[in-house]
Amino acid sequence: MAGQGSRITTGNVTGTGIAIGTGAQATVIINEQVQKEVLSLLSQLRKQVQEADLPEGAKNVLLNKAIPEMESGVRAPEAKPALQRGLEPRPWRRLPAPSASP
C-alpha cells in the first residue's frame, strides 16, 4: 500500500512479474523449457570463465560461488531471487567508496 502523499507515475509498462510501488512484489516462475535454456547458458558461461584470462581469485569466485548459486537458483521454486543472489555483492567483500580529494 502506498504511503500517504506518495505518488507513482509510469509510462508504458509491459513484461512479466512487474511490481510497482512501495512494498510491491512479484513472483516469476519459470517453466521447464526456460529452465533448461538458462542452465545451458550457465554451462556456456562456466566454460567461458574457465578459458578467460582472469585473475585466479576472480575465476574461483565465479566458478565456485556465483555460477553454482545461479544454477541452484534456476532449480529453485522461485528462481529469480535465487539467480539474483548469485550476483549480489557480499557485504564483507564490498570495497570502500573512494574519498574525495581536498
N, C-alpha and C positions, 0 to 999 in steps of 0.2 A: 504494500500500500504506500502510495506516495505521501511524503510528509506535507504538512500544511504549508502552502505557498510554493511548493516545488512545481516546476514547470518543465515538461519534456516536449521537445519538438523534434520531429524526424522528417526526412524526405521519404522517397520511395524505399521501402524495406521489403526484400524478398529473401528467401532461404529456408533453411531447416533449423529448428531449435533456437529460434530467436527470442531473446528475453530483453525487454527494455524497461528500465525504471529501477528505483531503489529496491533492493532485495529481490529483484526478478531472477528467476532461474529457469533453465531449460534443460531437458534431458534428451540426448540423441542416442538412439540405439541403432547400431549398425547391423546389417544383415550378413549372412554367411559369405555371400559373394564379395561384398566390400571388405569383410574381414580378411579373406584370402588375398585380395588385392593389396591391402595395406601390409600384410605380413610379407608378401613378395617384395614390395617396395623397401621394407625394412631390411630384408635379406640383401637386396642390392646395395643399400646404404652401408650395411656391415662390410660387404666386400670392398666397397669404395674406400671406407675408412681404413681397412686393413692395408690397402695398397697406397694410401695417400702419404704424402711427405709431411707428416705432422709430428710434433714432439711426442715422445712415448707417453708422457703423462696425460696429454690430451687424448691420445688413442685409447689408453687404458680406461679413462673415464667414459668415453663414448662407447667402447666395446663391452665394458664390464658393468656399467651402471645405466647410462642413458638409453641405449638401444634395448637392453633386456627389459627395462621398465616399460618402454613403449610397447614391446612385444607382448608383455604380460597384460598391459593395458588394453590392447586390442582384443584380448580374450576375455576381459572383464565384462560383467553385465552392463556397466556404464562406461564405455570405452573412452569417451572424450576426456573426462577428468584424469584418468589414469595416463593417457597419452601426454597430456599437458604436464603431469607430474615428472615425466622423464626429461622434460626440457627446462623445468624450473630451476633457477639457481638455488643452491643450498645457502641458508643464512650464514653458515660458518665459512663459506667459500667466497662470499661477496668481497669485492675489492673496495677500499675506501674511495670516496669521491675525491678528485683532485682538489687541492686547496688553491684558493685564488692568490695570485702574486700581488704584493703591495705595490 
